[in-house]
Amino acid sequence: MSLSVAAEPNVPRARSSRRSQAAAQGLTRSDLRALREVGESIVVRRGDVIYNSGTRADAFYIILSGVVKLLRPTIEGKEVTLGWLGEAEIFGEAALTSSAHPERAIAASDGIVLAIGNAELDRLVSERPALGLTLARLMARRTSVLGERMQNLMYRSPRRRLACLLLELARDFGSVVEASADGDGNGNGHSLKAINAKSAGRRSATRRRAGRPKFSRPQPGDVELGVRITHQEMSSLLGVTRESISYAMGELEMEGLIRSIRRRIYLVDPVALGQIAR
């Protein structure tokens, strides 16, 4: 599927996450305006390939809205998921060294990305040295996030690793399900500002039960993960077998801490998950 240049894009904006808000703090309005002037806004649809690994890195990207997934090939010919990026985050930094992309970038949701060519980026950074420093800091921040994840996963059981990952995805891309007019959980969610006991703590005792919770729809107060993730992707991110992930997911669902509905994951009790993750 080809990517299209955005004129007046009619694409829903991604939910603003705490991580993307932090990233946006590094770029001033003046920076973003300057980047937009030299860049090209591209509309992407879920599943679109933005670039493939091994291709020449001739552009640098900033996410204006939506979510992008990064994958890296293995020597076995497979791919492992590196993670997801949200609004105001950057990727394709191989363009800064004019090398090939080491990873593949795919749109994980509908959105808009800003592509800035190598020549335009070089010229802009030479004119605005502070912008180059800001971009370097944003890249260093992403590396720090990955390093923190690795440290959090060391010496932890698959169950604890999984709880950490689910909470991380909820913090970065989650939204709270609100009740719709007919009283079910199909209302629009609002941005998740923090994982706390306000809504989940009072339900902790009632959500744990011996059998699998029988809900065909998300319930008000559930935290929906804003990205779709498979058990295989969890396995590659956490360094455990897919079977271990499936077993741990089943346990958490049986305990009423999460629910999986139509390939989407909802956190029922983030507080209890936080206790597992410690």
Secondary structure, 3 states (H helix, E strand, C coil): CCCEECCCCCCCCCCCCHHHHHHHHHCCHHHHHHHHHHCEEEEECCCCEEECCCCECCEEEEEEECCEEEEEECCCCCEEEEEEECCCCEECHHHHHCCECCCEEEECCCEEEEEEEHHHHHHHHHHCHHHHHHHHHHHHHHHHHHHHHHHHHCCCCHHHHHHHHHHHHHHHHCEECCCCCCCCCCCCCEECCCCCHHHHHHHHHHHCCCCCCCCCCCCCCCEECCCCCCHHHHHHHHCCCHHHHHHHHHHHHHCCCEEEECCEEEECCHHHHHHHHC
